[in-house]
């Protein structure tokens, strides 16, 4: 059974993959020899072709791209027909995942869909205090509360009455109700 390699790949493993890629191994061969998913092999080959060895080695961490770069990259792939590898090399994009997301957003909403969105909770959303209720509003709330309370008590009273009626009509096996005590004295 194959070893689960979903964790982060170490540098030695990535160097081994680079040697296979340089020797011309395709995604299927690379995946089979290293026991990695075909998708990962394909991404590493694409990274190598677009940005070289450093991209496959995973250096650089997460990067941020400005709006103009996102729009240009998405436009080059969607409208100009360049491959993802060509676009990544041209614009210095380190990973295919953000490029795919930018292309999807660009197709659905154009360049404006790639504009940065504000982070966090909107300011002032909870800062406005409630206005003081008028005397009429206070009285209306009090009347509604009292009506609900009366309705609740009426239902409770009706429920208790129906239970007591049901208990007196049904025969009981409880000795405390005054029924047969079970003694046979004559």
C-alpha positions as CSV (number, residue, x, y, z in Angstrom):
1,X,0.0,0.0,0.0
2,X,1.3,3.5,-0.9
3,X,2.4,5.9,1.8
4,X,0.2,8.9,2.4
5,X,2.2,11.9,1.3
6,X,-0.4,14.7,1.7
7,X,1.9,16.4,4.1
8,X,4.5,19.0,3.0
9,X,7.2,17.4,0.8
10,X,10.8,17.9,2.0
11,X,13.6,19.4,0.0
12,X,15.3,16.0,-0.8
13,X,12.0,14.7,-2.2
14,X,11.5,17.8,-4.3
15,X,15.1,17.5,-5.6
16,X,14.5,13.9,-6.7
17,X,11.3,15.1,-8.5
18,X,13.3,17.9,-10.2
19,X,15.9,15.4,-11.5
20,X,13.1,13.3,-13.0
21,X,11.5,16.4,-14.5
22,X,14.8,17.6,-16.0
23,X,15.3,14.1,-17.5
24,X,12.0,14.5,-19.3
25,X,9.6,12.4,-17.2
26,X,5.9,13.2,-17.8
27,X,3.3,13.6,-15.1
28,X,2.3,9.9,-15.1
29,X,5.8,8.7,-14.8
30,X,6.7,11.2,-12.1
31,X,3.5,10.3,-10.1
32,X,4.2,6.6,-10.4
33,X,7.9,6.7,-9.4
34,X,7.4,9.1,-6.5
35,X,4.0,7.8,-5.4
36,X,2.4,11.2,-5.5
37,X,-0.9,12.3,-7.0
38,X,-0.9,13.0,-10.8
39,X,-2.3,16.4,-10.0
40,X,0.8,17.3,-7.9
41,X,3.2,15.9,-10.6
42,X,1.4,18.0,-13.3
43,X,1.7,21.2,-11.1
44,X,5.4,20.6,-10.4
45,X,6.1,20.2,-14.1
46,X,4.1,23.3,-14.9
47,X,5.9,25.3,-12.1
48,X,9.3,24.1,-13.5
49,X,8.5,25.1,-17.0
50,X,7.2,28.6,-16.0
51,X,9.4,29.6,-13.1
52,X,12.3,27.2,-12.9
53,X,13.7,25.1,-10.1
54,X,13.0,27.6,-7.2
55,X,9.3,27.3,-7.9
56,X,9.3,23.6,-7.5
57,X,11.4,23.8,-4.4
58,X,8.6,25.8,-2.8
59,X,10.6,28.8,-1.8
60,X,9.1,32.2,-1.2
61,X,6.1,31.3,0.9
62,X,2.8,33.0,0.1
63,X,3.0,36.0,-2.2
64,X,0.7,38.9,-2.7
65,X,0.0,40.3,-6.2
66,X,-1.4,43.7,-7.1
67,X,-4.6,44.2,-9.0
68,X,-2.9,45.1,-12.3
69,X,-0.9,41.8,-12.2
70,X,-4.0,39.8,-11.5
71,X,-5.9,41.4,-14.4
72,X,-3.1,41.1,-16.8
73,X,-2.5,37.5,-16.0
74,X,-6.2,36.6,-16.2
75,X,-6.6,38.5,-19.5
76,X,-3.6,36.8,-21.0
77,X,-4.9,33.4,-20.2
78,X,-8.6,33.9,-20.9
79,X,-8.6,36.3,-23.8
80,X,-5.2,36.0,-25.4
81,X,-5.1,32.2,-25.2
82,X,-1.7,31.8,-23.5
83,X,-1.2,28.6,-21.4
84,X,-1.1,28.8,-17.7
85,X,2.7,28.0,-17.7
86,X,3.3,30.9,-20.1
87,X,1.3,33.3,-18.1
88,X,3.0,32.2,-14.8
89,X,6.4,32.7,-16.4
90,X,5.5,36.1,-17.9
91,X,4.0,37.6,-14.7
92,X,6.2,35.8,-12.1
93,X,3.3,33.9,-10.5
94,X,4.6,31.2,-8.2
95,X,1.5,28.9,-8.0
96,X,-1.2,27.9,-10.4
97,X,-4.0,28.0,-7.8
98,X,-4.3,31.8,-7.6
99,X,-4.1,32.0,-11.4
100,X,-7.0,29.6,-11.8
101,X,-9.0,31.6,-9.2
102,X,-8.3,34.9,-11.0
103,X,-9.3,33.4,-14.3
104,X,-12.6,32.1,-12.9
105,X,-13.4,35.5,-11.3
106,X,-12.4,37.3,-14.4
107,X,-14.7,35.2,-16.5
108,X,-17.6,35.8,-14.1
109,X,-17.2,39.5,-13.3
110,X,-14.4,41.0,-15.5
111,X,-11.5,43.0,-14.1
112,X,-13.6,44.6,-11.3
113,X,-14.1,41.1,-9.8
114,X,-10.3,41.0,-9.1
115,X,-10.3,44.2,-7.0
116,X,-9.3,43.8,-3.4
117,X,-12.2,43.4,-1.0
118,X,-12.3,45.0,2.5
119,X,-11.4,42.6,5.2
120,X,-13.2,42.1,8.5
121,X,-16.5,43.4,9.9
122,X,-17.8,46.7,8.5
123,X,-17.1,49.7,10.7
124,X,-20.0,51.2,12.5
125,X,-22.3,48.2,12.1
126,X,-23.0,47.9,15.8
127,X,-22.0,51.3,17.0
128,X,-25.4,53.0,16.6
129,X,-27.4,53.0,19.9
130,X,-31.0,52.1,19.9
131,X,-33.3,55.2,20.2
132,X,-35.1,55.5,23.5
133,X,-38.6,54.1,23.1
134,X,-41.5,56.5,23.5
135,X,-44.1,56.1,26.3
136,X,-46.6,54.6,23.8
137,X,-44.0,52.0,22.6
138,X,-43.2,51.0,26.2
139,X,-46.9,50.6,27.0
140,X,-47.5,48.6,23.8
141,X,-44.6,46.2,24.8
142,X,-46.1,45.8,28.2
143,X,-49.6,45.1,26.9
144,X,-48.1,42.5,24.5
145,X,-46.2,40.8,27.3
146,X,-49.3,40.7,29.6
147,X,-51.4,39.3,26.8
148,X,-48.9,36.5,26.2
149,X,-48.7,35.8,30.0
150,X,-52.6,35.6,30.3
151,X,-52.7,33.2,27.3
152,X,-50.0,31.0,28.8
153,X,-51.8,30.8,32.1
154,X,-55.2,30.0,30.5
155,X,-53.6,27.2,28.5
156,X,-51.9,25.9,31.7
157,X,-55.2,26.0,33.6
158,X,-57.0,24.1,30.8
159,X,-54.2,21.5,30.6
160,X,-54.4,20.9,34.4
161,X,-58.2,20.6,34.2
162,X,-58.1,18.1,31.4
163,X,-55.6,16.0,33.2
164,X,-57.6,16.0,36.4
165,X,-60.8,15.0,34.4
166,X,-58.8,12.3,32.6
167,X,-57.5,10.9,35.9
168,X,-60.9,10.7,37.6
169,X,-62.5,9.0,34.6
170,X,-59.8,6.3,34.0
171,X,-59.7,3.4,36.4
172,X,-56.6,3.4,38.5
173,X,-54.6,0.6,39.9
174,X,-53.2,2.8,42.6
175,X,-54.3,1.8,46.1
176,X,-54.3,5.4,47.3
177,X,-57.2,6.3,45.1
178,X,-59.6,4.4,47.4
179,X,-60.0,1.4,45.3
180,X,-59.5,-2.2,46.2
181,X,-56.8,-2.6,48.8
182,X,-56.2,-6.2,48.0
183,X,-57.1,-7.6,51.4
184,X,-59.6,-10.5,51.7
185,X,-61.0,-10.0,55.2
186,X,-64.7,-10.7,55.7
